[in-house]
Amino acid sequence: MVPSRGAGGAAGGDRVAAPAGPGGAGVIRTVEWQDGVVVMIDQRRLPLEEVYVRCETWEEVADAICTMAVRGAPALGVAAGMGMALAARAALRAGAADPAQGAGAGDVARFRTALQAATKGLFDTRPTAYNLPWALKEMERIWTRDDFSPAEIVAQMESRAMQIYEDDLASCRAIGEYGAGLIQGEQPVILTHCNAGALATAGYGTALGVIRSVHARTPRLRVLADETRPLLQGARLTAWELMREGISVELITDNMAGYFMSQGLVTHVVVGADRITANGDVANKVGTYTVSVLAREHGIPFYVAAPFSTVDLSLSEGSAIPIEERAGSEVTGYGESCWAPVGVRVRNPAFDVTPARNVTAIITERGVAFPPYEESLRTLEVS
């Protein structure tokens, strides 16, 4: 894993004004390619500061992923694709293959060795989210081709990285429209866990994409946002996104979800996903499994919203998903504060697995999958 360089991020941050525009969906730009530099909003600093990190190398992108300056499965795929484009540019500039002199066999080999190292470095950052290795495989299909020169590979990789970015925006909007069709009632109350919004994608959102689309049709929509321990993505990120768009949101602690469900105050649950297996098991931010059990107990529809690039049909069930364990310091305190006794042992799995039996439907940009997922996901694969 690429070592952390601390809270400042890989390349520091440049403070800029918040994007203009009253509540326009998609105005948040989580990860962007700007003149050969990857620019991303530093999610560790939200909601108190809106700061952007500039990454000029793939190593800086990897560091931003490790330290969670950027997070959310689709956003990690976008960032990984752009990181590989940076790696290709660097390999060419370093003389691993000089386009002016023509590339010999040794030059091409060194060029590919550099890209192989970048692929491994980015792959090792976070193991659970499937969009990251998916994007790396998409880029690998380009840099391993024998019919492209290194200079052509660089151009093709940059083009593919931008296509992944644009496809994610389009996919999230389609997910939002498919999902909105599932949310019935004049005054729905949707509970969501973690952040699967614009900040977790290229700039629109999966679970929050559904919420945005529902709000456009039903302005009386209300949202309950779990705070999402230990890094408070619900409190810091989801609440920030929804408030800036004028969508009614109330923040609750994670252990309040059951209370509100028991009082009949939740009509639907919509969450994102980091990996979905062939049988419909879903890995998502830790605590999602608990919410799914509560929803099933109270007869509340539990929907998962994710692009099809999150679906890993090579894994038959959720027990095969690698679950990332993060530093104990995330649990014992936050920022400058520490509330646990020094030396206490900590367990900190970043994700849990919700079994398919608890999932009402999986919403993708290709359509909605219903049980049995082994059949419906395979059907969407070829659609």
N, C-alpha and C positions, 0 to 999 in steps of 0.2 A: 504494500500500500504506500502511496506517496505520502511522505510525512507532512503533518500540518505545519503551517507557518504562523499559526496564531490567529487571533480574532480578526486581524486586519485583512485576511484573505491573501490569495496568491499574489496579487499585484496591487494591493491596496484598493482604495475606492475614491472616485471623484464624485463629490456631492453635486447633484443636479436638482432642478426643480421637478416637482411631480408632474406627470403628463397632464396636459390640459384636457378639458372636456367633461361635462357634467354627466356622469353615470353611463357613458357609452360603453357597451360591452366590448371587450377586446382592447381597451386602451392601455392595459398593463402589458408591457413588453418585458417578459421574464428573461429571455435569452435572445440576443440579436448578433448578427454578423455585420460589423461596421468597418469598412475599408481594411479588411484583413485582420481585424481584432474582434474577439468575442467579448461582448459587453453584456453583463447580467446584473440584475438587481440583487443586492446583498440581503438575503432574507433573514440573516442573523440580526440585522439592525432594525428590522421592522417590528412594531409600527412606529417607533419613536423617531427614526431617521430613514429617509429614502436616499440611499447611497448606491452607486453603481460600481462594480468591479470590472476592470479591463484586463483581459487575459490575452497575452501575446504569444504564449507557447502552450503546447498540449499539457505540459507539466503544471502550469498554472490553472488550467481547466480542471485537471485531476485534483489539485489541491482544493479548488472551490467546491468540487463534488464531495470530497472527503469531509470537509469542514462544514458542509451544508449551507454554504453561501447560495448554492442552487440545490433544489431537492424536488421530489415529485417525479414519478416514473417517466411520464412523457417528456418532461423538461430535461431529465437526465439523458434520454435518447437524443434530444436535440443538441444538448451540450456536447455529448460524446461525438456526434457527427461533425460538429464544428471543430472540436478538438483535433480530430483526425485530419481535417482540412488544414489546420495550423501545422500539424506534424509534417504533412506532405510539402507545404511551402518551405518549412525549415530544412527538410532533407534536400530540397532542390538548391536552396540558398547556400547550404553548407558545402556544396560541391560534390555531394554524393552522386549527382548526375548533372553535369553542366550542359544545358540545352544548346549553348552557343557552340560547343565543341563536338556535340554528339555524344551519346552515351554508349560506352563499351559495356561488356558483360559484367565487369567488376563494378562499374558505376551503378548499374541497375541492381546488382546484388546488394550493394551498400544502401541504396535507396530503399529497397524492400526490407532490409534488416532494421533500418530506422523506423519504418512504419510498423513492423512487427513489434518492436519495443514499445512504441506508443500504444498499440492495441492492447498489449498486456498491461501496461501501466494504467490505462483507463478502465480496463476490465476489472482490475483488482480493487478499484475504489469502493464499490458497494455491490454486494453479491446478490441481493434479493430482487431488485427491480429488473424486470426482463427487457424493458425498452432499451436499456443501456447496451447489453450484449447484442440485441437485435440490430441496433444502429451500427455497432462495430462490424457485424457481419455484412451489413449492407455496404459499408465502406471497403471491407476486405474483398468483396466481389470485384471491386474496381482495381485496387492496387495489386492484385495478384494476376491480372490479365496480361497476357504476353503480347497482345496486339496493340497496346498503348505504349507510347514513350512515357518517360517520367513526367515530362512537361504536360502531356495530355492527361496523365493520371491526376496531376494536381488540379487541372481545370475540371475534370470530371468529378473529383471528390468535392470540390467547392460547390459545384452544381448540385450534387446529390445532397450535400448538407443543407443547402437552401431548400431543396425539395422536401426533405424531412420536416423542416421548419414549417413550410407552407401547408404540407399535408396535415400536420398536427393541428394547425388552426382550423382547417376545413373539417377535419375529423371531429374535433370538439364541438363545432357548431352542429354537425349532423347528430352527434350523440345527444346534444341538448334538445334537438327537435324530436328525436325518437323518444327520449325520456319524458318530455313534456306530455306526450300522448298517454303516458301511464299514470300521470298524477291527476286524480279526479277530485272534484269538490270545489266549492266556491271559496273556501277559506282553508286550504291545506296548510298543515304545519309539518315541515320537513326537518328531521334531525339528521345532522351530518357529523362525521368524526374526522379529525385531522384537517388537512387542507388539500382538496382536490380541485382547486380553482385555477385561475389564470396563472398564479404563482407556481403551480405544479406542472404547467404545460407551456407551450409557446406563447400563450397569452389569452386563453378563453376559459378553459376548464372542462373537466369531465363531470364530476358530481355537481360542481357549481355551474357548469355549463347547462346542466339540466335545470338547476334552480334559476339561472338567468332566463332560460326559455320559458319556464313556468311563470316567472314574474312578469314577463312581457305579455302573457295571456291573462294572468290572474294577479293583479297588483296587490290583492289582499293576502297574498302568500306571507307566511311567517316562517322563520328559520330558527331552530335551536342548534347552536354550535357547541359541541363538546370542547372544553379547553385543550384536551389532548396532551396529557403528560407523557414524557417529561419535558419536551421542548416547546410545548404550548403552541403548536401550529394552529390550533383552532382559535385560541385566544388572540394570538398575535397576527395571524395571517388571514384566516377565514373571516373573522369579525371585521378586520380592516378592509378587505375586499368588498364585502357586502355593504358596509356602511358608506363607503365612497361611491357606491352605485345606488344608494337610496333604497336598498332591500331590507325589510324589517328583520333584524337579527337580535336574538337574546343569547347571551353567553351563559353556559352552565358548566359546572365541574363534571368530570367524567362519571363520577358515582351518583349523579342526579338523574341520569337517563332513565333508570328504572322507575323512579318516582313519577316523572312526567308521563311515561307510558301508562303506568297504573292508574293515573288520573284521567286517561283518555285525551291527553293533550298533545299527542303525536299521531299524525295520520300516515306518514311515510318515513322511511329511512333511505337516504341515498348516500353512498360512499364511493370512493375511488378504489383503485387496485394497483398493486405493484407487480403481481404476477397471477395469472389464472391458468390452472392446469386443465387437461383435456376433459376431466370429469366435472369441472365447474367449481372446484375448490379455489378459494381466493386468498392470497396473501395481501395484507394491507397493514397500515399502521397498527401497532399493538393496541389492543382495546377494541378493535373492530369485532373480533369474535364475541366478546362480551355483549356488545350492542346487538349482534345478530341473535344471540340466545334470548335476550330480553324481548326483541321484536317478535321472535317466534312464539314466545310464551304469551304475548299480548295480542297475537293475530295481526301484526302490523306488517305491511309489505316491506321487504328489505331488498333494495335494488343496488346493483353494482354497476358503475359507469366507467368504461375504460376503452381506449382505442384497441383495435384488434392486434396491434403490435405488442400489447401486454399479454396476449394469450400465448402460452407455451404448450403447444400440443405434443411436444416431445416428452413431457412429464404426465404420467397417468393420473397422479393424485397429489394432494397438497403436502403429504409427508415427505416428498422428494424435494421440496423447495428449500434452498439454503436460507437460513434465517440469520441475519446480521446481528451480532452482539456489539453494542457500542459502549463507550467508556462509562464507568460508574459515576464519574463526576457529573454526568447529565442528570442523575437521579438525586445525588446528595445536595445539589444546589443549582443555582442559575445565575449566570453573570458573576457579580461580585459577592453574591450571597451564598452562604452554606448553612443548611439547616439540619444536617445529619451529624452524628458523632464521628469524629476523626477515626479512620481505620475500619469503619463498618464495612463488611463485605456486601457487594451489590450485584444483582443480576439485572441486565438491561437489554433484553431482546427488543429490537426495533420494530419487529413485525409479529403478527400471529396469523394463523390460517383459519378462515371461516369455511366450514364444510358446505358442500353444495346443497345439502338438504335444508340449510338455513337461508338460501339465496332464492328470492322470488323470481328474479330475472337478471340477466346480464345485458347491459345496454352498450352497444358498440356503434361505430359509424356505418357499419354494414347492415345493421338491423338489430332487433332484440332477440336474444336467445332465451328460451324457456327450457325447463327440465323435460326430458333427460338431456343434459348438456353434452354428453358424448356424441349425440346425434346433431343437436342444434348448432354447436360450435363448429363441427366438421362441415355442416351445410353452409355456414357463413364463411368458412375458409375458402370455399370455391365460388362464392357469390361475386 
